[in-house]
Amino acid sequence: MINAAALPFGLEPPGRDYARNPYPALARLRDDAPRYFAAERDAWFISARADIAALLRDDRLDITQGSSFADRSDPFRTTVVRRLRRWFATAEEALAHIAAAATKACLAELTRQGEGDLVATVAHAIPTRVMAALLGIPAGDLPALQFAAEGLLQSYDLPWAGRPTAVAPAARVLGLYFQHHWRAGPATELMDLLRATQAEFALPDASMIDTCSKLFSAGTTTTGASIANILARLLGAGVESGESGSPDQIDDLLRLDTPVLGIKRVARDEVQLGAAVIRPGQGLYLLIGGANRAPADASQPPLTFGLGRYHCLGAMLARLEIGALLDAVRPLTPQLQLCGPVQWRESWLLHEARSIPVKLHGVFDAD
């Protein structure tokens, strides 16, 4: 008999222990109740990798509002989305150069200061610099945009008493900014691609503004969270730092340090999953954070970027940024010393080191 009170995702706050290390709770759910229905949330929590992989490809499920581009029409997905996927796939060399330059600049700033918070100065700064370069965003505009993107990310979590949320103002800030930026922003290669696609297919401005907004918010928040978790692990402050897996392999780190623990879906039609019957309108939370760590699945690619038609557009870019970070930071870890406790985000569905205070011993070359 499953003790529902011992399982995560109730209506109460997650708590500090879960925030620091959610994986024991996710493992219990995966092993004891891989298809768990939480009546108080009218939602299913799915933990088995095979189930998750099938559901991510199931057209009877819809993504939730805010999880992808707002325009889900065929003309948009067959033009903008397809061209973005092709562009990210073919621009690897240029993107690697941008990621390496951003990493070098962030580490140079850390070196100059001699101490700092690795989350603010490195983990979030690297992807933010990269997205600024791709979208042509001036440096002075980034703090406000980062704050707004964080508000959107907070809204992804399950509701619970006291949960911070700023989704409405955050969405308005990003929308208003990119409304102006779409008309007046500089002509980067990516912006040129988007503008040419709009002109060719007569796509509405609202769809293109939302595209820029989502590219920035997704390209900064979750990648930054992944880098923060990896940095915590490299400094011996990560969760279960002794977990098996080669730290030289990006896939291993993405599997162990998944920043988004669950992918959200909503059933449009009835779905039969073994003995479980998922009704139309019910929510599903596909718990990739637990599935990624299942011993039997450790040799398989991580589910961190999803599968199917909504596989993360920027997966390759995120890998490049993580690779650049590892190349630059790994030799320097002996000179980095924690000078305070690592702080973790309190969230049911997001796992992220929010503060990693360090001091530098000796001088190193950020090159």
C-alpha positions in Angstrom: 0.0 0.0 0.0 1.4 3.4 -1.1 1.6 6.0 1.6 0.5 9.1 -0.3 1.6 11.4 2.5 5.2 10.3 2.0 5.2 11.1 -1.7 6.1 14.5 -3.1 4.0 17.1 -4.9 1.4 17.7 -2.3 -0.2 21.1 -1.7 2.4 22.1 0.9 5.7 23.9 0.2 8.5 21.6 -1.0 10.8 22.4 2.0 14.6 22.9 2.1 15.5 19.2 2.2 13.7 18.5 -1.1 15.0 21.7 -2.6 18.6 20.6 -1.9 18.1 17.0 -2.9 14.8 16.0 -4.6 16.2 12.7 -6.0 15.4 10.3 -3.1 11.7 11.4 -3.2 11.6 11.1 -7.0 13.2 7.7 -6.8 10.6 6.5 -4.3 7.8 7.7 -6.6 9.5 6.1 -9.6 9.9 2.8 -7.8 6.7 2.6 -5.8 4.1 4.6 -7.9 5.4 5.2 -11.4 1.9 6.1 -12.5 0.7 8.1 -9.6 -2.6 10.1 -9.6 -2.8 13.0 -7.2 -6.5 13.7 -6.7 -5.9 17.0 -5.0 -4.2 18.3 -8.1 -6.3 16.2 -10.6 -3.0 15.3 -12.2 -0.9 12.3 -13.0 2.8 12.0 -12.1 4.6 9.7 -14.5 8.1 8.4 -13.5 9.0 5.4 -15.7 11.2 6.3 -18.7 9.3 4.1 -21.2 6.0 5.8 -20.2 7.5 9.3 -20.4 9.1 8.6 -23.8 5.8 7.4 -25.2 3.8 10.3 -23.8 6.3 12.9 -25.1 5.5 11.6 -28.6 1.7 11.2 -28.0 -0.3 13.7 -30.1 -3.3 13.3 -27.7 -1.4 15.5 -25.2 -1.0 19.2 -25.4 1.8 21.4 -24.1 0.8 23.8 -21.4 0.5 27.6 -21.9 3.9 29.2 -21.7 5.8 26.0 -22.3 6.5 26.7 -25.9 5.7 29.3 -28.6 2.2 30.7 -28.3 1.6 30.2 -32.1 1.0 26.5 -32.5 -0.5 26.8 -36.0 0.9 24.6 -38.8 2.1 27.7 -40.9 4.2 28.8 -37.9 5.6 25.4 -36.9 6.4 24.4 -40.5 8.2 27.7 -41.2 9.6 29.4 -38.1 10.2 26.3 -35.9 11.6 24.3 -38.8 13.9 27.0 -39.9 15.1 27.6 -36.3 15.9 23.9 -35.9 17.9 24.0 -39.1 19.7 27.1 -38.2 20.8 25.9 -34.8 21.9 22.6 -36.4 24.0 24.3 -39.1 25.5 27.2 -37.1 27.4 25.1 -34.6 30.9 26.6 -35.3 29.7 30.2 -34.9 27.7 29.3 -31.8 30.6 27.5 -30.3 32.7 30.7 -30.8 30.1 32.8 -29.2 29.8 30.4 -26.2 33.6 30.4 -25.7 33.8 34.1 -25.8 31.0 34.5 -23.3 32.7 32.0 -21.0 36.0 33.8 -21.3 34.5 37.2 -20.5 32.6 35.9 -17.4 35.7 34.1 -16.0 37.8 37.2 -16.6 35.3 39.3 -14.5 35.4 36.7 -11.8 39.2 36.8 -11.8 39.2 40.5 -11.6 36.9 40.5 -8.5 38.8 37.6 -6.8 35.5 36.4 -5.3 31.9 36.2 -6.3 28.8 34.1 -6.7 29.2 31.6 -9.5 25.5 31.6 -10.2 25.3 35.3 -11.0 28.7 35.9 -12.5 29.1 32.6 -14.5 26.1 30.3 -14.6 23.5 32.8 -15.6 25.8 35.3 -17.2 27.1 32.9 -19.9 23.8 32.0 -21.6 22.5 35.6 -21.1 25.6 36.9 -23.0 25.0 34.3 -25.7 21.4 35.1 -26.2 22.2 38.8 -26.2 24.6 38.3 -29.0 22.2 36.2 -31.0 19.2 38.6 -30.6 21.2 41.8 -30.6 20.2 42.9 -27.1 22.3 45.8 -25.5 24.0 44.9 -22.3 22.2 47.6 -20.3 18.8 46.0 -21.1 19.8 42.5 -19.8 19.2 42.9 -16.0 15.5 43.8 -16.5 15.0 41.0 -19.0 16.7 38.5 -16.8 14.4 39.5 -13.9 11.3 39.0 -16.2 12.6 35.7 -17.5 13.0 34.5 -13.9 9.4 35.5 -13.2 8.2 33.3 -16.1 10.3 30.4 -14.9 8.8 30.6 -11.4 5.4 30.2 -12.9 6.3 26.7 -14.2 6.2 25.2 -10.7 3.3 23.5 -9.1 1.1 25.9 -7.0 1.6 25.8 -3.3 0.9 28.2 -0.4 3.5 31.0 -0.4 5.0 30.2 -3.8 6.4 33.4 -5.4 4.9 34.2 -8.8 5.2 37.0 -11.2 4.1 35.5 -14.5 1.7 38.3 -15.6 4.1 41.2 -15.1 7.0 39.2 -16.4 5.2 38.3 -19.6 4.2 41.9 -20.1 7.7 43.2 -19.6 9.1 40.7 -22.1 6.3 41.3 -24.6 6.7 45.1 -24.5 10.4 44.9 -24.8 10.5 42.6 -27.8 7.7 44.4 -29.5 10.0 47.4 -29.7 13.1 45.2 -30.4 11.4 43.4 -33.2 10.9 46.7 -35.1 14.1 48.4 -34.1 16.7 45.8 -32.9 19.9 45.2 -34.8 20.2 42.8 -37.8 21.9 39.8 -36.3 22.0 36.6 -38.3 19.2 35.1 -36.2 17.0 38.2 -36.3 17.5 38.4 -40.1 16.3 34.8 -40.4 13.2 35.5 -38.3 12.4 38.7 -40.1 12.9 37.1 -43.5 10.6 34.2 -42.5 7.9 36.6 -41.4 8.0 38.5 -44.6 8.0 35.4 -46.8 5.0 33.8 -45.1 3.1 36.9 -43.8 3.2 35.8 -40.2 1.8 38.1 -37.5 4.0 40.4 -35.5 2.6 38.8 -32.3 4.0 35.4 -33.2 7.4 36.8 -33.9 7.5 38.9 -30.8 6.6 35.9 -28.7 9.3 33.9 -30.5 12.0 36.4 -29.5 10.6 36.4 -25.9 10.6 32.6 -25.6 14.0 32.2 -27.2 15.5 34.6 -24.6 13.7 33.3 -21.5 14.2 29.6 -22.3 17.8 30.2 -23.6 18.9 31.9 -20.4 16.9 30.4 -17.4 17.1 26.7 -17.8 20.6 26.6 -19.3 21.8 28.9 -16.5 20.2 26.5 -14.0 21.9 23.5 -15.6 25.3 25.3 -15.5 24.8 26.3 -11.9 24.1 22.7 -10.9 27.1 21.5 -12.7 29.3 24.1 -11.0 28.0 23.0 -7.6 28.9 19.4 -8.5 32.4 20.3 -9.7 33.0 22.0 -6.4 31.8 19.0 -4.4 28.6 20.8 -3.3 26.3 19.1 -5.7 23.7 16.6 -4.7 25.1 13.1 -4.5 28.4 14.1 -6.0 29.5 10.5 -5.8 26.8 9.4 -8.2 28.2 7.2 -10.9 28.8 8.9 -14.3 31.8 10.4 -15.9 32.0 14.2 -15.3 33.7 14.4 -18.7 30.5 13.5 -20.5 27.9 16.3 -20.9 25.2 13.7 -21.2 26.1 12.3 -17.7 25.9 15.8 -16.2 22.6 16.5 -17.9 21.2 13.2 -16.6 22.4 13.8 -13.0 21.7 17.6 -12.7 18.5 18.0 -14.6 17.2 21.6 -13.9 13.6 20.9 -14.9 12.4 17.9 -13.0 9.1 17.4 -14.7 7.7 18.2 -18.2 4.1 19.4 -18.1 1.4 18.2 -20.5 -2.5 18.2 -20.5 -4.6 15.4 -21.9 -6.7 16.5 -24.9 -8.2 13.0 -25.3 -8.5 10.0 -23.1 -5.2 8.1 -22.9 -4.9 4.5 -21.6 -1.5 3.8 -19.9 -1.5 0.3 -18.6 -4.2 0.2 -15.9 -4.1 4.0 -15.7 -6.8 6.0 -17.5 -5.9 9.6 -18.1 -9.1 11.7 -18.7 -9.4 14.7 -21.0 -8.3 17.9 -19.2 -6.2 16.2 -16.6 -2.6 17.4 -16.1 0.4 15.2 -16.5 3.9 15.7 -15.0 6.5 13.6 -16.8 9.2 13.3 -14.1 12.3 13.2 -16.2 14.5 14.1 -13.2 13.7 10.7 -11.6 13.7 8.8 -14.9 17.1 10.1 -15.9 18.6 8.6 -12.7 17.0 5.1 -13.0 19.9 2.6 -12.8 18.6 0.6 -15.7 18.4 3.8 -17.9 21.8 5.3 -17.0 23.3 4.3 -20.4 20.5 5.9 -22.4 20.5 9.6 -23.5 19.0 11.9 -20.9 15.4 13.1 -21.3 16.5 16.6 -20.2 15.6 18.2 -23.6 12.5 16.2 -24.1 11.5 14.1 -27.2 9.3 14.4 -30.2 8.0 17.5 -31.9 8.7 19.7 -28.8 12.3 18.6 -28.3 14.2 21.6 -27.1 15.2 23.9 -30.0 18.3 25.1 -28.3 19.6 21.7 -27.1 22.7 21.9 -29.2 23.4 25.4 -28.0 23.0 24.4 -24.4 25.5 21.6 -24.9 28.0 24.0 -26.5 27.7 26.4 -23.5 28.1 23.6 -21.0 31.1 22.2 -23.0 32.8 25.7 -23.1 32.2 26.1 -19.3 33.7 22.6 -18.6 36.8 23.3 -20.8 37.5 26.6 -19.0 36.5 25.8 -15.4 37.6 22.2 -14.8 41.3 23.0 -14.7 40.6 25.9 -12.3 38.5 24.2 -9.7 41.5 23.6 -7.3 41.7 27.4 -7.1 38.0 27.9 -6.3 36.9 27.6 -2.7 33.4 27.7 -1.4 33.1 30.5 1.2 29.5 30.0 2.2 26.6 27.5 1.9 25.1 26.8 -1.5 21.5 27.9 -1.7 18.9 25.9 -3.6 15.7 27.0 -5.3 12.6 25.9 -3.3 10.4 24.3 -6.0 8.7 21.1 -6.7 9.5 20.9 -10.5 12.7 23.0 -10.7 16.1 22.1 -9.2 18.8 24.8 -9.3 21.6 26.1 -7.2 20.7 29.7 -6.7 23.9 30.9 -5.0 27.5 29.4 -5.0 29.8 31.9 -3.2 33.5 31.3 -3.9 36.9 32.9 -3.4 39.9 32.4 -5.7 43.2 31.2 -4.4 46.0 32.3 -6.7 45.7 33.9 -10.1 44.6 32.1 -13.2 44.4 33.0 -16.8 40.8 33.1 -18.1 42.0 32.1 -21.5 
